[in-house]
Protein backbone atom coordinates (compact mmCIF):
# COMPACT_ATOMS: atom_id res chain seq x y z
CA UNK A 1 0.00 0.00 0.00
CA UNK A 2 7.57 7.62 4.68
CA UNK A 3 10.14 10.07 5.90
CA UNK A 4 13.71 8.82 6.08
CA UNK A 5 13.50 7.35 9.51
CA UNK A 6 15.00 4.22 7.91
CA UNK A 7 13.99 1.76 10.51
CA UNK A 8 13.00 -0.38 7.54
CA UNK A 9 14.32 -3.81 8.26
CA UNK A 10 14.93 -4.60 4.61
CA UNK A 11 16.85 -1.39 4.09
CA UNK A 12 18.95 -1.90 7.17
CA UNK A 13 19.84 -5.39 6.09
CA UNK A 14 20.73 -4.29 2.59
CA UNK A 15 22.74 -1.30 3.78
CA UNK A 16 24.55 -3.47 6.28
CA UNK A 17 25.59 -5.85 3.53
CA UNK A 18 26.76 -2.99 1.35
CA UNK A 19 28.62 -0.97 3.98
CA UNK A 20 30.22 -3.50 6.34
CA UNK A 21 32.97 -6.06 5.97
CA UNK A 22 31.34 -9.16 7.40
CA UNK A 23 33.20 -12.34 8.09
CA UNK A 24 32.72 -15.34 5.85
CA UNK A 25 30.62 -16.92 8.60
CA UNK A 26 28.00 -14.16 8.24
CA UNK A 27 27.43 -15.17 4.64
CA UNK A 28 26.80 -18.80 5.48
CA UNK A 29 23.03 -19.41 5.30
CA UNK A 30 21.64 -21.18 8.33
CA UNK A 31 18.21 -22.11 9.67
CA UNK A 32 19.53 -22.02 13.22
CA UNK A 33 17.13 -24.02 15.37
CA UNK A 34 14.17 -23.56 12.99
CA UNK A 35 12.55 -26.21 10.82
CA UNK A 36 11.41 -24.85 7.45
CA UNK A 37 10.53 -28.20 5.89
CA UNK A 38 6.87 -27.15 5.70
CA UNK A 39 6.38 -23.42 5.73
CA UNK A 40 2.80 -22.16 5.35
CA UNK A 41 1.64 -18.58 4.79
CA UNK A 42 -1.69 -17.43 6.25
CA UNK A 43 -3.19 -14.17 5.13
CA UNK A 44 -5.31 -12.28 2.65
CA UNK A 45 -4.76 -10.60 -0.73
CA UNK A 46 -1.20 -9.42 -0.04
CA UNK A 47 -0.24 -12.98 0.89
CA UNK A 48 -1.92 -14.39 -2.23
CA UNK A 49 -0.13 -12.00 -4.61
CA UNK A 50 -3.18 -9.94 -5.56
CA UNK A 51 -2.17 -6.83 -7.52
CA UNK A 52 -3.55 -4.28 -9.98
CA UNK A 53 -7.08 -4.95 -8.78
CA UNK A 54 -7.02 -8.70 -9.43
CA UNK A 55 -5.44 -12.09 -8.79
CA UNK A 56 -3.43 -13.34 -11.75
CA UNK A 57 -0.52 -15.68 -12.40
CA UNK A 58 2.31 -13.13 -12.61
CA UNK A 59 1.27 -11.59 -9.31
CA UNK A 60 0.87 -14.99 -7.67
CA UNK A 61 4.41 -15.98 -8.63
CA UNK A 62 5.96 -12.95 -6.92
CA UNK A 63 3.76 -13.00 -3.81
CA UNK A 64 6.04 -12.30 -0.86
CA UNK A 65 5.60 -15.80 0.73
CA UNK A 66 6.82 -17.35 -2.53
CA UNK A 67 9.88 -15.12 -2.43
CA UNK A 68 10.48 -16.01 1.21
CA UNK A 69 10.13 -19.72 0.42
CA UNK A 70 12.69 -19.43 -2.37
CA UNK A 71 15.20 -18.04 0.14
CA UNK A 72 14.31 -20.73 2.66
CA UNK A 73 15.49 -23.37 0.22
CA UNK A 74 19.02 -22.26 1.09
CA UNK A 75 18.44 -23.20 4.74
CA UNK A 76 16.57 -26.48 4.39
CA UNK A 77 13.18 -25.19 3.32
CA UNK A 78 10.89 -27.68 1.61
CA UNK A 79 8.70 -27.39 -1.46
CA UNK A 80 6.32 -24.44 -1.36
CA UNK A 81 3.17 -24.90 -3.42
CA UNK A 82 0.81 -22.14 -4.49
CA UNK A 83 -2.60 -22.36 -6.19
CA UNK A 84 -1.30 -20.93 -9.44
CA UNK A 85 -3.65 -20.31 -12.33
CA UNK A 86 -2.78 -22.32 -15.44
CA UNK A 87 -1.07 -20.60 -18.36
CA UNK A 88 -4.24 -20.70 -20.46
CA UNK A 89 -6.09 -18.96 -17.60
CA UNK A 90 -3.12 -16.84 -16.53
CA UNK A 91 -5.13 -13.65 -16.11
CA UNK A 92 -7.19 -15.23 -13.35
CA UNK A 93 -9.86 -12.88 -12.05
CA UNK A 94 -8.80 -10.16 -14.47
CA UNK A 95 -6.87 -7.02 -13.53
CA UNK A 96 -6.12 -3.51 -14.74
CA UNK A 97 -3.18 -2.52 -16.87
CA UNK A 98 -1.67 0.86 -17.67
CA UNK A 99 -2.18 1.65 -21.35
CA UNK A 100 -1.03 5.26 -21.54
CA UNK A 101 -0.13 8.42 -19.67
CA UNK A 102 -1.99 11.42 -21.09
CA UNK A 103 -0.72 14.75 -19.76
CA UNK A 104 0.70 12.79 -16.87
CA UNK A 105 -2.65 11.17 -16.07
CA UNK A 106 -2.91 7.36 -16.17
CA UNK A 107 -5.17 5.60 -18.62
CA UNK A 108 -6.00 2.04 -17.58
CA UNK A 109 -7.85 -0.85 -19.17
CA UNK A 110 -9.36 -4.05 -17.79
CA UNK A 111 -7.71 -7.28 -18.93
CA UNK A 112 -10.49 -9.60 -20.09
CA UNK A 113 -8.77 -12.48 -21.90
CA UNK A 114 -7.42 -15.75 -20.45
CA UNK A 115 -9.65 -15.49 -17.38
CA UNK A 116 -10.26 -18.33 -14.95
CA UNK A 117 -13.99 -18.17 -14.31
CA UNK A 118 -16.01 -21.35 -14.42
CA UNK A 119 -19.26 -19.52 -13.61
CA UNK A 120 -20.37 -15.96 -14.30
CA UNK A 121 -23.28 -15.86 -11.84
CA UNK A 122 -22.26 -16.35 -9.15
CA UNK A 123 -18.68 -15.59 -10.09
CA UNK A 124 -16.65 -18.72 -9.40
CA UNK A 125 -13.04 -19.43 -10.33
CA UNK A 126 -11.56 -22.67 -11.63
CA UNK A 127 -11.02 -25.00 -8.69
CA UNK A 128 -7.55 -25.73 -7.26
CA UNK A 129 -7.88 -28.30 -4.49
CA UNK A 130 -4.39 -29.83 -4.37
CA UNK A 131 -2.38 -29.34 -1.15
CA UNK A 132 -0.79 -25.87 -0.98
CA UNK A 133 1.49 -23.83 1.27
CA UNK A 134 0.42 -20.32 0.28
CA UNK A 135 -2.98 -20.10 1.98
CA UNK A 136 -3.56 -16.43 1.20
CA UNK A 137 -7.19 -15.64 0.33
CA UNK A 138 -8.04 -12.21 -1.10
CA UNK A 139 -10.78 -10.53 0.92
CA UNK A 140 -10.32 -12.74 3.98
CA UNK A 141 -10.70 -10.97 7.32
CA UNK A 142 -10.02 -11.94 10.90
CA UNK A 143 -13.73 -11.91 11.73
CA UNK A 144 -14.81 -13.72 8.55
CA UNK A 145 -12.21 -16.45 9.13
CA UNK A 146 -14.55 -17.87 11.79
CA UNK A 147 -17.67 -17.83 9.58
CA UNK A 148 -18.82 -21.17 8.14
CA UNK A 149 -19.76 -21.08 4.48
CA UNK A 150 -17.13 -18.60 3.29
CA UNK A 151 -15.90 -21.40 1.06
CA UNK A 152 -19.32 -21.92 -0.52
CA UNK A 153 -20.52 -20.36 -3.81
CA UNK A 154 -22.27 -17.69 -1.73
CA UNK A 155 -19.08 -16.82 0.15
CA UNK A 156 -15.59 -15.78 -0.94
CA UNK A 157 -14.82 -16.97 -4.49
CA UNK A 158 -11.07 -17.12 -3.80
CA UNK A 159 -11.60 -19.39 -0.80
CA UNK A 160 -14.28 -21.41 -2.61
CA UNK A 161 -11.69 -22.13 -5.29
CA UNK A 162 -9.43 -23.90 -2.80
CA UNK A 163 -11.99 -26.23 -1.22
CA UNK A 164 -13.57 -29.47 -2.41
CA UNK A 165 -17.35 -29.07 -2.54
CA UNK A 166 -17.69 -31.33 0.50
CA UNK A 167 -15.65 -28.85 2.56
CA UNK A 168 -17.58 -25.73 1.58
CA UNK A 169 -18.71 -25.10 5.17
CA UNK A 170 -15.20 -25.32 6.63
CA UNK A 171 -14.03 -22.06 8.19
CA UNK A 172 -10.82 -20.42 7.05
CA UNK A 173 -9.59 -20.71 10.64
CA UNK A 174 -9.95 -24.51 10.60
CA UNK A 175 -8.56 -24.74 7.08
CA UNK A 176 -5.46 -22.68 7.81
CA UNK A 177 -4.58 -24.09 11.24
CA UNK A 178 -4.65 -27.78 10.27
CA UNK A 179 -1.90 -27.89 7.65
CA UNK A 180 0.67 -29.84 9.70
CA UNK A 181 3.20 -27.04 9.28
CA UNK A 182 6.67 -26.68 10.81
CA UNK A 183 6.86 -22.88 10.41
CA UNK A 184 4.27 -20.21 9.59
CA UNK A 185 3.84 -16.59 8.64
CA UNK A 186 0.63 -14.85 9.67
CA UNK A 187 -0.59 -11.63 8.02
CA UNK A 188 -4.34 -11.56 8.51
CA UNK A 189 -6.48 -8.66 9.70
CA UNK A 190 -5.71 -5.87 7.25
CA UNK A 191 -9.17 -6.12 5.68
CA UNK A 192 -10.83 -5.74 9.07
CA UNK A 193 -9.93 -2.05 8.82
CA UNK A 194 -9.32 -1.62 5.09
CA UNK A 195 -12.81 -2.59 3.92
CA UNK A 196 -14.37 0.17 6.01
CA UNK A 197 -11.71 2.72 5.09
CA UNK A 198 -11.77 2.16 1.33
CA UNK A 199 -15.54 2.60 1.46
CA UNK A 200 -15.08 6.06 2.94
CA UNK A 201 -15.95 4.93 6.46
CA UNK A 202 -19.39 3.82 5.26
CA UNK A 203 -20.98 0.47 6.16
CA UNK A 204 -23.03 -0.77 3.21
CA UNK A 205 -26.48 -2.15 3.98
CA UNK A 206 -27.90 -4.97 1.87
CA UNK A 207 -31.15 -3.57 0.41
CA UNK A 208 -32.84 -6.97 0.55
CA UNK A 209 -31.79 -8.31 3.95
CA UNK A 210 -31.24 -4.88 5.55
CA UNK A 211 -28.09 -6.36 7.07
CA UNK A 212 -24.62 -4.75 7.00
CA UNK A 213 -22.21 -5.92 4.32
CA UNK A 214 -19.60 -7.69 6.52
CA UNK A 215 -16.75 -6.66 4.23
CA UNK A 216 -17.38 -2.97 5.05
CA UNK A 217 -17.62 -3.31 8.84
CA UNK A 218 -14.81 -2.12 11.13
CA UNK A 219 -14.06 -5.11 13.34
CA UNK A 220 -14.23 -4.50 17.07
CA UNK A 221 -10.84 -4.75 18.79
CA UNK A 222 -12.01 -7.29 21.35
CA UNK A 223 -13.27 -9.62 18.63
CA UNK A 224 -10.10 -9.15 16.60
CA UNK A 225 -7.91 -9.91 19.61
CA UNK A 226 -9.82 -13.02 20.64
CA UNK A 227 -9.60 -14.55 17.17
CA UNK A 228 -5.94 -13.58 16.81
CA UNK A 229 -5.07 -15.25 20.10
CA UNK A 230 -6.96 -18.34 18.99
CA UNK A 231 -4.87 -18.45 15.83
CA UNK A 232 -1.59 -18.06 17.70
CA UNK A 233 -2.56 -20.75 20.19
CA UNK A 234 -3.44 -23.19 17.40
CA UNK A 235 -0.46 -22.41 15.17
CA UNK A 236 2.16 -22.73 17.93
CA UNK A 237 0.98 -26.11 19.23
CA UNK A 238 3.99 -28.39 19.68
CA UNK A 239 6.24 -25.34 20.14
CA UNK A 240 6.11 -24.51 16.43
CA UNK A 241 7.56 -21.15 15.48
CA UNK A 242 6.50 -18.41 13.11
CA UNK A 243 6.29 -14.71 12.33
CA UNK A 244 3.35 -12.34 12.78
CA UNK A 245 2.92 -9.20 10.69
CA UNK A 246 1.50 -5.90 11.85
CA UNK A 247 -1.23 -4.16 9.86
CA UNK A 248 -0.32 -1.24 7.59
CA UNK A 249 -1.58 2.29 8.11
CA UNK A 250 -4.18 2.67 5.34
CA UNK A 251 -3.21 6.32 4.86
CA UNK A 252 0.29 5.21 3.83
CA UNK A 253 -1.06 3.89 0.50
CA UNK A 254 -1.63 5.69 -2.83
CA UNK A 255 -5.31 4.73 -2.63
CA UNK A 256 -5.75 7.54 -0.13
CA UNK A 257 -2.93 9.96 -0.98
CA UNK A 258 -3.15 10.35 -4.78
CA UNK A 259 -6.41 12.29 -5.25
CA UNK A 260 -5.83 15.43 -3.21
CA UNK A 261 -8.02 18.45 -2.60
CA UNK A 262 -5.46 20.64 -4.34
CA UNK A 263 -5.40 18.40 -7.40
CA UNK A 264 -9.19 18.41 -7.64
CA UNK A 265 -9.33 22.19 -7.38
CA UNK A 266 -6.65 22.53 -10.04
CA UNK A 267 -8.57 20.22 -12.38
CA UNK A 268 -11.80 22.19 -11.92
CA UNK A 269 -10.13 25.56 -12.39
CA UNK A 270 -8.35 24.31 -15.51
CA UNK A 271 -11.78 24.26 -17.19
CA UNK A 272 -11.98 28.07 -16.81
CA UNK A 273 -15.12 28.38 -14.67
CA UNK A 274 -16.82 31.82 -14.49
CA UNK A 275 -15.21 32.39 -11.09
CA UNK A 276 -12.30 30.51 -9.51
CA UNK A 277 -13.36 27.49 -7.44
CA UNK A 278 -11.84 27.56 -3.96
CA UNK A 279 -13.65 24.74 -2.15
CA UNK A 280 -14.57 21.11 -2.64
CA UNK A 281 -17.56 20.18 -0.48
CA UNK A 282 -17.88 16.76 1.09
CA UNK A 283 -20.62 14.89 2.92
CA UNK A 284 -19.68 13.84 6.45
CA UNK A 285 -21.58 12.15 9.25
CA UNK A 286 -21.91 15.61 10.82
CA UNK A 287 -23.20 17.23 7.64
CA UNK A 288 -21.63 18.78 4.51
CA UNK A 289 -18.56 21.01 4.80
CA UNK A 290 -15.59 22.22 2.80
CA UNK A 291 -12.85 19.59 2.47
CA UNK A 292 -9.45 20.16 4.05
CA UNK A 293 -6.04 18.68 3.30
CA UNK A 294 -6.62 16.26 6.19
CA UNK A 295 -9.48 14.58 4.31
CA UNK A 296 -8.59 11.68 2.00
CA UNK A 297 -10.35 11.23 -1.34
CA UNK A 298 -10.23 7.60 -2.46
CA UNK A 299 -8.39 6.76 -5.68
CA UNK A 300 -11.48 5.61 -7.69
CA UNK A 301 -13.08 9.06 -7.29
CA UNK A 302 -10.73 10.47 -9.91
CA UNK A 303 -12.29 8.29 -12.62
CA UNK A 304 -15.96 8.79 -11.73
CA UNK A 305 -16.35 12.00 -13.74
CA UNK A 306 -18.72 13.30 -11.07
CA UNK A 307 -16.92 16.43 -9.90
CA UNK A 308 -18.74 19.50 -11.20
CA UNK A 309 -21.54 17.53 -12.83
CA UNK A 310 -24.86 19.30 -12.13
CA UNK A 311 -27.79 17.53 -10.53
CA UNK A 312 -31.46 18.06 -11.43
CA UNK A 313 -31.37 21.40 -9.64
CA UNK A 314 -28.27 22.39 -11.65
CA UNK A 315 -26.07 22.36 -8.55
CA UNK A 316 -22.57 21.13 -9.49
CA UNK A 317 -21.44 17.96 -7.72
CA UNK A 318 -18.86 18.61 -5.03
CA UNK A 319 -18.75 22.36 -5.64
CA UNK A 320 -21.67 23.36 -3.42
CA UNK A 321 -22.72 22.18 0.06
CA UNK A 322 -26.14 21.22 -1.31
CA UNK A 323 -24.53 18.64 -3.62
CA UNK A 324 -21.40 17.45 -1.82
CA UNK A 325 -19.05 14.60 -2.70
CA UNK A 326 -20.60 11.47 -1.19
CA UNK A 327 -19.23 10.06 2.03
CA UNK A 328 -18.19 6.82 0.32
CA UNK A 329 -15.60 8.71 -1.74
CA UNK A 330 -13.92 10.43 1.20
CA UNK A 331 -12.26 9.19 4.37
CA UNK A 332 -12.64 12.42 6.30
CA UNK A 333 -10.44 13.56 9.17
CA UNK A 334 -12.76 12.10 11.82
CA UNK A 335 -13.03 8.74 10.05
CA UNK A 336 -9.27 8.72 9.56
CA UNK A 337 -8.74 9.16 13.29
CA UNK A 338 -11.13 6.27 13.95
CA UNK A 339 -9.42 3.83 11.61
CA UNK A 340 -5.90 4.85 12.65
CA UNK A 341 -6.79 4.27 16.30
CA UNK A 342 -8.37 0.90 15.49
CA UNK A 343 -5.29 -0.21 13.52
CA UNK A 344 -3.07 0.84 16.41
CA UNK A 345 -5.21 -1.29 18.72
CA UNK A 346 -4.98 -4.25 16.34
CA UNK A 347 -1.21 -3.88 16.17
CA UNK A 348 -0.88 -3.68 19.95
CA UNK A 349 -2.74 -7.01 20.10
CA UNK A 350 -0.48 -8.51 17.41
CA UNK A 351 2.68 -7.43 19.23
CA UNK A 352 1.37 -8.80 22.51
CA UNK A 353 0.49 -12.12 20.85
CA UNK A 354 3.97 -12.38 19.33
CA UNK A 355 5.59 -11.63 22.69
CA UNK A 356 3.41 -14.15 24.51
CA UNK A 357 4.71 -17.02 22.38
CA UNK A 358 8.20 -15.75 21.57
CA UNK A 359 7.37 -15.25 17.88
CA UNK A 360 9.07 -12.98 15.35
CA UNK A 361 7.32 -9.72 14.45
CA UNK A 362 7.43 -8.27 10.93
CA UNK A 363 6.55 -4.61 11.46
CA UNK A 364 4.87 -3.89 8.14
CA UNK A 365 3.12 -0.87 9.66
CA UNK A 366 6.43 0.79 10.48
CA UNK A 367 7.87 -0.17 7.09
CA UNK A 368 5.09 1.42 5.02
CA UNK A 369 4.98 4.56 7.15
CA UNK A 370 8.69 5.04 6.50
CA UNK A 371 8.27 4.43 2.79
CA UNK A 372 5.42 6.96 2.57
CA UNK A 373 7.74 9.97 2.27
CA UNK A 374 10.22 8.21 0.03
CA UNK A 375 13.47 6.37 0.73
CA UNK A 376 16.30 4.81 -1.24
CA UNK A 377 16.92 1.13 -0.69
CA UNK A 378 20.14 -0.18 -2.19
CA UNK A 379 20.02 2.68 -4.70
CA UNK A 380 16.34 2.10 -5.56
CA UNK A 381 13.87 4.94 -5.00
CA UNK A 382 10.76 3.70 -3.20
CA UNK A 383 7.76 5.74 -2.10
CA UNK A 384 3.96 5.73 -1.91
CA UNK A 385 3.61 7.80 -5.07
CA UNK A 386 1.08 6.35 -7.46
CA UNK A 387 2.70 4.55 -10.42
CA UNK A 388 6.18 6.09 -9.99
CA UNK A 389 6.79 5.07 -6.38
CA UNK A 390 7.73 1.46 -7.26
CA UNK A 391 6.08 -0.13 -4.20
CA UNK A 392 2.35 -0.12 -5.02
CA UNK A 393 0.47 -1.57 -7.98
CA UNK A 394 -2.21 0.18 -10.03
CA UNK A 395 -4.98 -0.41 -7.50
CA UNK A 396 -3.12 1.78 -5.00
CA UNK A 397 -3.34 -0.82 -2.21
CA UNK A 398 -1.51 -3.96 -3.25
CA UNK A 399 2.15 -4.39 -4.04
CA UNK A 400 4.26 -4.46 -7.18
CA UNK A 401 6.90 -7.19 -7.56
CA UNK A 402 9.39 -4.72 -6.03
CA UNK A 403 6.99 -4.15 -3.14
CA UNK A 404 6.67 -7.90 -2.61
CA UNK A 405 10.45 -8.31 -2.58
CA UNK A 406 10.74 -5.58 0.05
CA UNK A 407 7.95 -7.19 2.06
CA UNK A 408 9.69 -10.57 1.91
CA UNK A 409 12.84 -8.98 3.29
CA UNK A 410 10.91 -7.46 6.20
CA UNK A 411 9.76 -10.97 7.16
CA UNK A 412 13.21 -12.47 6.62
CA UNK A 413 14.89 -9.78 8.73
CA UNK A 414 12.36 -10.32 11.51
CA UNK A 415 12.92 -14.09 11.48
CA UNK A 416 16.71 -13.73 11.50
CA UNK A 417 16.62 -11.16 14.29
CA UNK A 418 14.32 -13.20 16.54
CA UNK A 419 15.65 -16.70 16.01
CA UNK A 420 19.30 -16.16 15.07
CA UNK A 421 18.85 -17.77 11.67
CA UNK A 422 20.74 -16.52 8.59
CA UNK A 423 18.25 -16.54 5.75
CA UNK A 424 19.61 -14.62 2.74
CA UNK A 425 17.71 -11.53 1.67
CA UNK A 426 15.80 -11.27 -1.62
CA UNK A 427 17.60 -9.30 -4.34
CA UNK A 428 15.09 -6.48 -4.85
CA UNK A 429 16.83 -5.33 -8.03
CA UNK A 430 15.52 -8.42 -9.86
CA UNK A 431 11.92 -7.21 -9.67
CA UNK A 432 9.87 -4.52 -11.41
CA UNK A 433 7.57 -1.75 -10.28
CA UNK A 434 4.45 -0.73 -12.24
CA UNK A 435 4.68 -1.97 -15.82
CA UNK A 436 4.68 1.13 -18.02
CA UNK A 437 3.27 1.25 -21.56
CA UNK A 438 5.89 0.84 -24.30
CA UNK A 439 5.45 4.47 -25.36
CA UNK A 440 6.44 5.59 -21.88
CA UNK A 441 9.08 3.06 -20.95
CA UNK A 442 11.23 3.39 -24.07
Buried (B, 14 or more C-beta within 10 A) or exposed (E): BBEEEEEBBBBBBBBEBEEEEEEEEEEEBBBEEBBBBBBBBBBBBBBBBBBBBBBBBBBBBBBBBBBBBBBBBBBEBBEBBBBBBEEEBBBBBBBBBBEBBEEEEBEBEEBEEBBBBEEEEEEBBBBBEEEBBBBBBBBBBBBBBBBBBBBBEEBBBBBBBBBEEEEBBBBBBBBBBEBEBBBBBBBBBBBBBBBBBBBBBBBBEEEEEEEEBBBBBBBEBEEBBBBBBBBBEBBBEEEBBBBBBBBBBBBBBBBBBBBBBEEBBEBBEEEEEEEEBEBBBBBBEEEBBEBEEEBBBBBBBBEEEBBBEEEEEEBBBBBBBEBBBBBBBBBBBEBBEBBBEBBBBBBEBBBEBBEEBEBBBBBBBBBBBBBBEBBEBBEBBBBBBBBEBBBBBBBBBBBBBBBBBBBBBBBBBBBBBBBEBBBBBBEBEEBEBBBBBEEEEE
